[in-house]
Amino acid sequence: MSTLPKRSEVAADNTWNLADLFPDQKAWEQAYEELKKDLKKAAGFEGKLDSAPQIKAIFELEDELGLATERLYVYANLHHDEDTADPTYQALLEKAKKVSVEVSEALSFVTPEILSLPEAELDKLIESKELEAYRFTLTEIKREKAHVLSKAEEALLAQVGNLSQAPQSIFGMLNNADMKFPKIKDAEGKEVELTHGSYIQFLESPDREVRHNAFKAVYETYAKQKNTLAATLNANVNKNMFYAKVRKYPSVLEMSLYGDNIPEDVYDNLIGTIHESLPLLHRYMKLRKKLLGVDELHMYDLFAPLVEEYKWDITYDEAKKLCIEGLKPLGEDYSKALQEGFNNRWIDVYENEGKRTGAYSWGSYGTHPYVLLNHKDNLNSMFTLAHEMGHALHSYYSDKALPYRDAQYTIFLAEVASTTNEALLMDYLLKHADDKKQKLYLLTYYADQFRTTVFRQTMFAEFEKIVHERAEAGVSMTPQELSSIYYDLNKKYHGSDMVVDQDIEMEWARIPHFYRSFYVYKYATGFSAATSFSKQILDEGQPAVDRYLGFLKSGGSDYSINILKKAGVDMSSPQPVRDAMSVFEDVISQMEQLTK
């Protein structure tokens, strides 16, 4: 018998108000029919995109169809997530997905047709007064030109698309469906099943025996499949090399960064700056060893709690109040927008039967953003609220300041606003912590975020770089080679106060992100940029706040790296990562002081 309330039993005040998108389903159906009708207009432009007026008209239609699709999709999806078992919204979501594909297909001729224009013609269009609002779009299309193939070759590559999903699909099936872990004993001595979901919980156990057994069981299981797992990872690397070669990129790394127009320096600077900061991580490992009171610190001790179970109940109302206080440095306008979200039902707060798990912020241009939570009365949920409202207000400011096309920001920027909120809230909580235990609890939470989001993700990023470079140089990536690279990196990153258990050499085999190649570095750069922003806001006040609000209002109107640079965070230099490291150093110093 579930103790969760049914959706119909949840108080309206704790739910989001989707009537702000469409008053009811009837209005949704009307908008759907209109979109289906407007879709037919696209065909009239095919073969005619050779002048500024025609290109302007198709871009306007593209925006109109894009926004209409987005609103239909968001409404259906948000309703579906309230109760995933509700058949009405399952059906509505399917309709939205289908029409979304139809829109993409109807407009698929636009970019190739513009790209087929002679270069001089394209340059003229970029500079034309009539297309001024679309200058960035056209510049982007031109930038792609060198890597777009002939129509026939592009058609062939599109057909290869399904094959290219194979390494990720096979890894997913092997990892999620076929991988079976042995049973282990929990802290009470009961035999329990070890799963992907329970693994981290076991690693967080105060009982060291439980941590050790879970760690051994997981990596011994992966080691039994090492040849197959190395083959799937190699297949993914070979797929990447194939695409880089046919699309005329010098390397897989360059191809992966090209979409967001990120210079390779950003990637290399991150790794280089983290290398120079490794003594800080080594210092934290030493402190961890001391606080756990162990003779040797092992890899399975990394998630063990450092503060005896500290219970801190934070209701949703208290979490909102603390967020408002913690984010005051961002100024009155930001506070007002934050409270608008809290008071006007942007947020779906608590868990109910059938509700989607996790948390996110999403929405459609022209209406306010929405936030899904599954709030529990704890510290983690409060940070989740601050994080998701960071995303929400990023969209809110971008949408208010910019036309639809320019308001959409990249993934490279997405985590910056959310993490800046977390950093400011953490600063406030630390300044107002009323006892030593509470302060140590907060500092541990923060230090582990640096360890997992900056150091660990950079180590992953470095592993990907080494593996691809060796494969591109013709080195055969055997399971032994992969394990050896991974083990050496762990030794380098964790330092001499850590016993780097041999089993960790198999961890590469369980990281799904390695199948979304060269993606994880964005976690580390996003966290560093956010920490740099929060440091500037707290140190400088108003000038830094103005620059930061300028960043929030910039959406995707320029390349990500330029948007950050204008706001005072230059990711092509080591400075933002160094700023983040100085905050990490301060956290460690405070922990050392408290535990003398």
C-alpha positions in Angstrom: 0.0 0.0 0.0 1.6 3.3 -1.1 1.8 6.1 1.4 2.2 8.7 -1.3 -0.9 10.8 -2.1 -2.6 10.5 -5.5 -2.2 13.5 -7.8 -5.8 14.5 -7.1 -5.1 14.7 -3.4 -2.3 17.2 -3.6 -3.1 20.7 -2.5 -3.2 23.1 -5.4 -0.7 25.5 -3.8 2.0 22.9 -4.0 1.5 22.3 -7.7 2.5 24.3 -10.7 -0.2 26.1 -12.7 -0.1 24.9 -16.2 -3.1 27.0 -17.2 -0.5 29.7 -17.7 0.5 27.7 -20.8 -3.0 26.7 -22.0 -6.2 27.3 -20.1 -7.3 23.7 -20.8 -6.9 20.7 -23.1 -9.4 22.1 -25.6 -7.1 25.1 -26.1 -4.2 22.8 -26.5 -6.1 20.8 -29.2 -6.9 24.0 -31.1 -3.3 25.1 -31.1 -2.3 21.6 -32.3 -4.7 21.9 -35.3 -3.4 25.4 -36.1 0.2 24.1 -36.1 -0.7 21.2 -38.4 -2.2 23.8 -40.8 0.7 26.2 -40.6 3.2 23.4 -41.2 2.1 23.2 -44.8 3.4 26.7 -45.5 7.0 25.5 -45.3 6.8 23.5 -48.6 6.2 26.8 -50.5 9.7 28.0 -49.7 11.6 24.9 -50.9 14.0 25.7 -53.8 13.4 29.4 -53.4 15.9 30.4 -50.6 18.1 32.7 -52.7 17.2 36.2 -51.5 17.1 38.1 -48.2 13.2 38.5 -48.2 12.7 34.8 -48.8 15.2 33.8 -46.1 13.7 36.3 -43.6 10.3 34.9 -44.3 11.4 31.3 -43.8 13.2 32.2 -40.5 10.1 33.9 -39.3 8.0 30.8 -40.1 10.7 28.6 -38.5 10.4 30.7 -35.2 6.6 30.6 -35.4 6.4 26.8 -35.9 9.2 26.2 -33.3 7.5 28.2 -30.6 4.1 26.6 -31.2 5.7 23.1 -31.1 7.6 24.0 -27.9 4.4 25.1 -26.1 2.5 22.0 -27.1 5.3 19.7 -26.1 6.1 21.4 -22.8 2.4 21.4 -21.7 1.9 17.7 -22.6 5.3 16.7 -21.0 4.7 18.6 -17.7 1.3 17.1 -17.3 2.7 13.7 -18.1 5.4 14.1 -15.4 2.8 14.9 -12.7 1.5 11.3 -13.1 3.3 9.2 -15.6 0.6 6.5 -15.4 -2.2 8.9 -16.6 -3.2 7.6 -20.1 -4.6 11.0 -21.2 -1.3 12.8 -21.0 0.6 9.8 -22.3 -1.5 10.1 -25.5 -1.1 13.9 -25.6 2.7 13.6 -25.2 2.8 11.1 -28.1 0.9 13.6 -30.3 3.3 16.4 -29.3 6.4 14.1 -30.1 5.0 13.2 -33.5 4.2 16.8 -34.5 7.7 17.8 -33.3 9.2 15.3 -35.8 6.9 16.5 -38.5 8.1 20.1 -38.0 11.8 19.1 -38.1 11.1 17.2 -41.3 9.2 20.0 -42.9 12.0 22.5 -42.3 14.9 20.1 -42.9 15.7 21.7 -46.3 16.4 25.2 -44.9 20.0 24.9 -43.7 21.3 22.7 -46.6 19.7 25.1 -49.1 21.2 28.2 -47.6 24.6 26.4 -47.4 24.4 25.6 -51.1 24.6 29.3 -51.9 28.1 30.6 -53.1 30.2 31.9 -50.2 30.2 35.5 -51.5 26.3 35.4 -51.6 26.2 34.1 -48.0 28.6 36.9 -46.8 26.3 39.4 -48.4 23.2 37.9 -46.6 25.1 38.0 -43.3 25.8 41.7 -43.7 22.4 42.6 -45.1 20.2 45.1 -43.1 17.1 43.1 -43.7 18.5 40.0 -42.0 20.2 41.8 -39.1 18.0 39.9 -36.5 19.3 36.6 -38.0 23.0 37.6 -38.4 24.1 35.1 -35.6 22.1 32.3 -37.2 23.6 32.9 -40.6 27.1 33.2 -39.2 26.6 29.8 -37.5 25.3 28.3 -40.7 28.4 29.6 -42.6 30.7 28.2 -39.8 29.2 24.7 -40.4 29.8 24.9 -44.1 33.4 23.4 -44.1 32.0 20.3 -42.4 28.8 19.7 -44.3 29.1 17.2 -47.2 27.2 16.9 -50.5 23.5 16.1 -50.4 24.1 12.4 -51.3 26.9 12.0 -48.7 24.7 13.7 -46.0 21.8 11.3 -46.9 24.2 8.3 -46.6 25.5 9.6 -43.2 21.9 10.0 -42.0 21.3 6.3 -42.7 24.5 5.4 -40.7 22.9 7.3 -37.8 21.2 4.2 -36.4 24.4 2.2 -36.6 26.3 4.9 -34.7 24.0 4.4 -31.7 25.0 0.8 -31.4 28.0 1.2 -28.9 25.9 3.3 -26.5 22.8 0.9 -26.9 24.9 -2.2 -26.3 26.6 -0.7 -23.3 23.3 0.4 -21.9 21.7 -3.1 -22.3 24.8 -4.8 -20.8 25.1 -2.2 -17.9 21.5 -1.8 -17.0 19.7 -5.0 -18.0 22.3 -7.8 -18.0 24.8 -6.8 -15.3 24.0 -8.7 -12.1 25.9 -8.0 -8.9 26.2 -10.5 -6.0 24.4 -10.1 -2.7 26.3 -8.5 0.1 25.7 -8.1 3.8 24.4 -4.8 5.1 25.4 -3.2 8.4 22.9 -5.4 10.2 24.4 -8.6 8.6 21.3 -9.1 6.4 22.0 -10.4 2.8 20.9 -7.6 0.4 21.0 -7.3 -3.3 23.6 -4.9 -4.7 22.3 -2.7 -7.6 23.4 0.4 -9.4 21.0 2.3 -7.3 22.1 1.0 -3.9 25.8 1.0 -4.7 26.4 4.7 -3.6 24.2 4.1 -0.5 26.5 1.3 0.5 29.6 3.5 -0.1 28.0 6.1 2.2 27.6 3.5 5.0 29.4 4.3 8.2 30.3 0.6 8.3 33.6 0.2 6.6 33.2 -3.6 6.0 29.9 -2.8 4.0 31.8 -0.2 1.9 34.7 -2.5 1.2 32.4 -5.4 0.2 30.2 -3.3 -2.1 33.3 -1.8 -3.8 34.9 -5.3 -4.4 31.7 -6.8 -5.6 31.0 -4.1 -8.2 34.5 -4.0 -9.7 34.9 -7.8 -9.7 31.6 -8.1 -11.6 32.8 -5.5 -14.2 36.2 -7.2 -14.5 34.5 -10.5 -15.6 33.1 -8.5 -18.6 36.2 -6.5 -19.3 36.7 -7.7 -22.9 33.2 -7.0 -24.0 33.1 -3.6 -22.2 36.5 -2.6 -23.8 35.1 -3.7 -27.2 32.0 -1.4 -26.8 34.1 1.5 -25.7 36.5 1.0 -28.6 33.5 0.8 -31.0 32.4 4.2 -29.7 35.9 5.7 -30.1 36.1 4.2 -33.7 32.7 5.7 -34.5 33.9 9.1 -33.3 37.1 8.8 -35.4 35.0 7.9 -38.5 32.8 11.0 -38.1 35.8 13.3 -37.4 37.5 12.0 -40.6 34.5 12.3 -43.0 33.5 15.7 -41.6 37.1 16.9 -42.1 38.0 17.7 -38.4 41.6 17.3 -37.3 40.6 15.3 -34.2 37.6 13.9 -32.3 38.1 16.5 -29.6 38.0 19.4 -32.0 34.8 18.0 -33.6 33.2 17.6 -30.2 33.9 21.2 -29.1 33.0 22.7 -32.5 29.2 22.7 -32.0 29.5 25.2 -29.1 32.5 26.9 -30.7 34.7 26.2 -27.7 38.4 26.6 -28.3 40.5 23.5 -27.4 42.4 25.8 -25.0 39.4 25.7 -22.7 39.7 21.9 -22.4 43.5 21.9 -22.0 43.4 24.8 -19.5 40.9 22.9 -17.4 43.2 19.8 -17.2 46.4 21.9 -16.7 44.9 24.1 -14.0 43.5 21.0 -12.1 46.9 19.4 -12.3 48.5 22.4 -10.6 45.7 22.3 -8.0 46.1 18.6 -7.2 48.0 19.3 -3.9 44.7 20.7 -2.7 42.8 17.5 -3.4 45.7 15.6 -1.7 45.3 17.9 1.3 41.6 17.1 1.4 42.4 13.3 1.2 44.8 13.7 4.2 42.0 15.5 6.1 39.5 12.8 5.2 41.9 10.1 6.5 42.3 12.0 9.8 38.5 12.6 10.2 37.6 9.0 9.5 40.3 7.9 12.0 41.8 5.2 9.7 45.4 4.1 9.2 44.9 3.9 5.4 42.4 5.8 3.3 41.0 3.5 0.5 39.0 4.3 -2.6 35.8 2.9 -0.9 36.2 5.5 1.9 35.6 8.5 -0.5 31.8 8.7 0.2 31.9 7.8 3.9 30.3 10.4 6.1 32.8 12.6 7.9 30.3 14.1 10.4 28.4 11.8 12.7 24.8 11.7 11.4 23.8 15.3 11.6 20.0 15.7 11.4 18.9 19.0 9.9 15.2 19.2 9.0 14.4 22.0 6.6 10.8 22.4 5.6 9.9 23.7 2.1 8.8 27.1 3.6 12.2 27.4 5.4 14.1 26.3 2.3 12.4 29.2 0.4 13.2 31.7 3.1 16.8 30.6 3.2 17.1 30.8 -0.6 15.7 34.3 -0.6 18.2 35.3 2.1 21.1 33.5 0.5 20.5 35.0 -2.9 20.1 38.6 -1.7 23.6 39.5 -3.0 22.1 39.3 -6.5 20.0 42.4 -5.8 16.5 43.5 -5.5 15.4 42.7 -9.0 16.5 39.1 -8.7 14.9 38.8 -5.3 11.6 40.0 -6.8 11.7 37.5 -9.7 12.6 34.7 -7.3 9.6 35.5 -5.1 7.4 35.8 -8.1 8.3 32.2 -8.9 7.6 31.1 -5.3 4.3 33.0 -5.1 2.8 32.3 -8.5 2.9 28.5 -8.7 5.9 28.0 -11.0 6.9 25.0 -8.8 5.5 21.4 -8.4 6.8 20.7 -4.9 6.2 17.2 -3.4 6.2 13.6 -4.5 2.9 12.0 -5.4 2.0 8.6 -6.8 3.3 8.2 -10.4 5.2 11.5 -10.4 8.5 11.6 -12.3 11.5 11.4 -10.0 14.3 13.9 -9.7 14.1 17.6 -10.4 14.4 20.0 -13.4 13.5 23.4 -14.7 11.8 23.8 -18.1 9.3 25.9 -19.9 8.3 27.6 -23.0 9.3 31.0 -24.3 6.6 33.6 -23.7 5.4 32.1 -20.4 7.3 31.8 -17.2 9.5 28.8 -16.5 8.4 25.8 -14.4 10.2 23.7 -11.8 9.6 20.1 -10.9 10.8 19.0 -7.4 10.3 16.0 -5.2 11.1 17.9 -2.0 12.2 16.2 1.2 12.9 18.3 4.3 16.7 18.1 4.1 19.7 20.1 3.0 20.0 18.4 -0.4 16.4 19.4 -1.3 17.1 23.0 -0.3 20.1 23.1 -2.6 18.1 21.5 -5.3 15.5 24.3 -5.0 18.2 27.0 -5.3 19.8 25.1 -8.2 16.5 24.7 -10.2 15.5 28.3 -9.5 18.9 29.3 -10.9 18.0 27.6 -14.2 14.4 29.1 -14.1 15.6 32.6 -13.6 18.3 32.3 -16.3 15.4 31.4 -18.7 13.2 34.1 -17.2 15.8 36.9 -17.8 16.8 35.6 -21.3 13.2 35.3 -22.4 12.4 38.8 -21.2 15.5 40.4 -22.9 15.6 38.6 -26.2 13.6 37.3 -29.2 12.7 33.6 -29.2 15.6 32.4 -31.4 18.3 34.2 -29.4 16.9 33.3 -25.9 17.9 29.6 -26.0 21.3 29.1 -24.2 23.7 26.2 -24.7 24.4 23.3 -22.3 27.8 24.8 -21.8 26.2 27.8 -20.1 23.2 26.0 -18.5 24.9 24.8 -15.3 26.5 28.1 -14.5 23.4 30.0 -13.3 22.1 27.1 -11.2 25.5 26.5 -9.5 26.1 30.2 -8.9 22.9 30.1 -6.8 24.2 27.1 -4.8 27.5 28.8 -4.2 25.9 32.0 -2.8 23.5 30.0 -0.7 26.4 27.9 0.7 28.3 31.1 1.6 25.2 32.5 3.4 24.7 29.2 5.4 28.3 29.0 6.4 28.3 32.6 7.7 25.1 31.9 9.7 25.9 28.3 10.9 25.2 28.3 14.7 27.3 25.4 15.8 30.5 23.6 15.0 28.8 20.4 13.9 26.5 22.2 11.5 29.4 24.1 10.0 31.5 21.0 9.5 28.5 19.2 7.9 28.1 22.1 5.4 31.8 22.3 4.7 32.0 18.5 4.0 29.0 18.8 1.7 30.8 21.6 -0.2 34.2 20.0 -0.3 32.7 16.9 -1.8 31.0 18.9 -4.5 34.5 20.2 -5.5 35.9 16.7 -5.4 33.1 15.1 -7.5 32.2 17.9 -9.9 35.6 19.5 -10.6 38.4 17.0 -9.9 36.5 13.7 -10.7 34.9 15.1 -13.9 38.3 16.5 -15.0 39.9 13.2 -14.4 37.2 11.6 -16.7 37.8 14.3 -19.3 41.5 13.6 -19.2 40.9 9.8 -19.6 38.7 10.5 -22.7 41.4 12.7 -24.2 44.2 10.2 -23.6 42.2 7.3 -25.0 41.1 9.2 -28.2 44.7 10.5 -28.8 46.2 7.0 -28.5 43.5 5.5 -30.7 44.1 8.3 -33.3 47.8 7.5 -33.2 47.0 3.8 -34.0 47.5 2.3 -30.5 45.3 -0.7 -29.8 43.0 0.0 -26.8 43.0 -3.4 -25.0 41.2 -3.8 -21.6 44.6 -3.8 -20.0 45.6 -0.5 -21.7 42.3 1.2 -20.7 42.7 -0.1 -17.1 46.3 1.0 -16.9 45.5 4.6 -18.1 42.6 4.8 -15.6 44.6 3.4 -12.7 47.5 5.8 -13.2 45.1 8.8 -13.4 43.6 7.8 -10.0 47.0 7.6 -8.4 48.0 11.0 -9.8 44.7 12.7 -8.7 44.3 11.2 -5.2 47.9 11.4 -4.0 50.1 9.5 -1.5 47.6 9.7 1.4 45.2 7.4 -0.6 45.6 3.7 -1.1 44.5 3.4 -4.7 43.0 -0.1 -4.7 43.7 -2.1 -7.9 40.0 -2.8 -8.4 39.4 0.9 -9.3 41.2 0.3 -12.6 37.8 -1.1 -13.9 35.8 2.0 -13.1 36.1 3.2 -16.7 33.8 0.3 -17.6 30.8 1.7 -15.7 30.7 5.4 -16.7 27.8 5.9 -19.2 29.1 9.5 -20.0 32.0 8.0 -21.9 29.4 7.2 -24.6 28.6 10.9 -24.9 32.2 11.7 -25.7 33.9 14.9 -24.4 30.8 16.0 -22.5 31.8 15.7 -18.9 34.3 18.6 -18.9 31.2 20.9 -19.0 30.4 19.9 -15.4 33.8 21.1 -14.3 33.9 24.3 -16.4 30.3 25.1 -15.4 31.1 24.7 -11.6 34.3 26.7 -12.0 32.6 29.6 -13.9 29.8 29.6 -11.2 32.3 29.6 -8.3 34.2 32.5 -10.0 30.9 34.5 -10.5 29.8 34.0 -6.9 33.3 35.0 -5.6 33.2 38.2 -7.7 29.6 39.0 -6.6 30.6 38.6 -2.9 33.9 40.5 -3.3 32.9 43.3 -5.6 29.2 43.8 -5.1 27.1 45.8 -7.6 29.6 45.9 -10.6 29.8 42.1 -10.5 26.0 41.8 -10.0 25.4 43.9 -13.1 27.8 41.8 -15.2 26.2 38.6 -13.9 22.6 39.9 -14.7 24.0 40.8 -18.2 25.1 37.1 -18.5 21.6 35.9 -17.5 20.0 38.2 -20.1 22.3 37.1 -22.9 20.7 33.7 -23.6 22.3 32.2 -26.7 22.7 35.5 -28.5 26.5 35.0 -29.0 29.0 32.1 -28.6 29.0 30.8 -25.0 32.6 31.7 -24.4 32.0 35.3 -25.5 28.9 35.6 -23.3 30.9 34.5 -20.2 33.9 36.7 -21.1 31.7 39.8 -21.3 30.4 39.0 -17.9 33.9 38.8 -16.4 34.6 35.0 -16.6 37.1 34.1 -19.3 37.1 30.3 -19.7 39.9 30.4 -22.2 42.2 31.5 -19.4 43.0 29.4 -16.2 41.6 32.2 -14.0 38.0 30.9 -13.3 39.3 27.5 -12.4 42.0 29.1 -10.1 39.2 31.2 -8.5 37.2 28.0 -7.8 40.3 26.4 -6.4 40.9 29.4 -4.0 37.3 28.8 -2.7 38.1 25.1 -2.3 41.3 25.9 -0.4 39.3 28.2 2.0 36.8 25.3 2.6 39.6 22.9 3.5 41.3 25.5 5.8 38.0 26.1 7.6 37.6 22.3 8.1 41.1 22.0 9.4 40.5 24.8 11.9 37.3 23.2 13.1 39.0 19.8 13.6 42.2 20.8 15.3 
